[in-house]
Amino acid sequence: MIYYDRVSKIYADNSIALDGVSFSVEPGEFISIVGHSGAGKTTLVKMLLAEEKPSTGSVFFESINIHEVPLNRINHLRRKIGAVFQDFRLLPQKTAYENVAFAMEAAGRSEEEIRSDVPHVLELVDLGDKLNNFPGELSGGEQQRVAIARAIVNQPDVIVADEPTGNLDPVNTFEVIQILKKINDLGTTVILTTHNKGVIDALKKRVITMDRGKIIRDDREGMYIL
Amino acid sequence: MSWVTTKRIFRAGFLDFWRNGFVSLASILVMTVTLFVVGTTLFAGVILGSTLSELRDKADVNVYFTTDAPEDQILTLQKTLQAMPEVTSVTYVSADDSLAAFRTRHQNDQLTLQALDELGDNPLGAVLTIKAKDIAQYDSIANFLKQQQALSTDGSASIIDKVNYFDEQHREALARLQSITDSGQRLGLIMIAVLILTTLAISFNTLRLAIYTSREEIHVMRLVGAGLFYIRAPFMVEGMLYGLVSGLITLLMFYPLTYWLGNATENFFGGTNVFQYYLAHFPMFFLIIVGTGVVLGSIASYLAVKRYLKI
């Protein structure tokens, strides 16, 4: 489903973010990518979202080379990948409802679908009573749940969560991971990057360990080993 | 583009305009200054134009006829001159009227009047006063008159006594007048162009800064799968709204301002009352000022968003 083929990323200052990384992700998998800060986890995720281009190598999503898709078509591919970020990245001038609705509007969904799906998805992440709140009026955990609702509302094939619990307390961290597990149980592929040892050890799913731009371990039912 | 998408774009544009209150207010204020400058230069252009045409109107060429020139021949020449495309008007002053005007002009100069009475006959001939559309065209009119004079001398005596264009002093005065009006016009146009370009650039930059504050949002919109047009269009609607509101404020401001300046401009520059002009040409002002605002707002937004869409 997703295939990283000898991907390297060297920035203008000659720092190496990724160094010949190859791995594949099967449909329905839950993969955690762990590593110290600067190991290249976020760069890997950015490659999948076409936020960054590899210096060499290719990234394939359903046999399509992501970085060969033109700028005016890349949004179609991004709709198949829901993204969740450490800093939430909600639209500050839009309410929780409007943030989720925006993803559906951008995908060209009808008003009826939006009116029925958005409250339902926000209900799923336990925010049914915060539909009309702006991000500034929500806690970190609540904002991250809105971001998850936005990521899943178009029923994407993959959810990419880049350090989604980085800014959350243990209770909110647990809730967010439970939601991601639930999404995975329903058949969606999940790619999670994290520093959180407790989360990884509790998940008992595939773990890719990175160090200085390279994959140093790839364990089927891995633990946080660094 | 479907109706639903259009509706969503306009709704998003209106909501962003309303919710980004401070940014909207700042952008509107700067755009109002821009449009005010555009409007002021329109007025300045009108005043400059009327002042220059007033100056140009002072230029003319007089054709003095001999005292025995038959009136029908003079009137024929008047008709011929009037038919020329360069000529605006030809005024005929008969010999008697010339004399009456002379007497009125010298009513306090008894010596001159006495001398005139002693002459017995009317020493003055009829006069045709010619006004051309452009000062530069007097030369061709004078040449035409010269030809007429030459043609007449072949057969009989010419009826034209003198054309004042051939006086060195008159010609110089006309040339100087033309140079003054030409440089006035050129300078005016340059000043208007520089002023408009400067304020447009300031306004353009303000909108760029306004959209700079939204660059993160644009980035996020791209990542959640929004298309280029779907992101750009609401910003364009917002820019158009800035232009529309600024345009309406500017038009409102011009009402009391031109009313206050109306009489002053009429007396000082002669002829043009800016308030009357504003009222009479309101649709033109509306189209230019609001149109400039809306076009400027949308184009500036389009270009400003473009640079953040490259992901």
Interface residues (C-beta under 8 A of the other chain):
Chain A: L49 A50 E51 L71 N72 N75 H76 R78 R79 A83 R89 L90 L91 P92 Q93 K94 F102 A103 E105 A106 A107 G108 S110 E111 R150 A151 N154
Chain B: V4 T5 R8 L15 D16 R19 N20 E216 E217 H219 V220 M221 R222 L223 V224 G225 A226 G227 L228 Y230 L309 K310 I311
